């Protein structure tokens, strides 16, 4: 998940917000890959794997379109390391992942959206 963050975030100090279809599908594939690796190492019952399975289930629940789910990654800890050239580089080593999802729009919500849109 940290690799996904570093690949898609412009800075290791900024939050990454994902709402679009393509990055969400890439994240879904990342989660599936991690789950498969953990299952291959017989780690399917540990707490982190169970959370990953829960995320996978949420991501697969509906067709990825619109704003039925969004994700935010917030960096929390960083480490400095030296590159081959001797440069000091900071990388995020811990982040908070927030996954939000909603269900189907109710009739009341639909009416409220229509009324709001007509104003």
C-alpha angles and dihedrals in degrees: 000000000000089000089054090050094050092046095051104031119087090213134019088227097056132081116252116220119194121193104135124097101240098050090043091054090048090052090048089054090048091054092048090051093051091049091051091050091050092048090051088055091048092248096125094117100052121108098250092051090051090053090049090051089051090052091048091051091051092048092049096043097091136016107276104251138114118002101312089126140009137182136212129192117199119191113229108170134026136193130201120227137172122246124216088265091056095253120143111237128185119215132183111249099174131032141172114237119205118189117186125188139169136201130233119313112261123225089253091051090048092052092047090051092050092048092048092048092052094056 
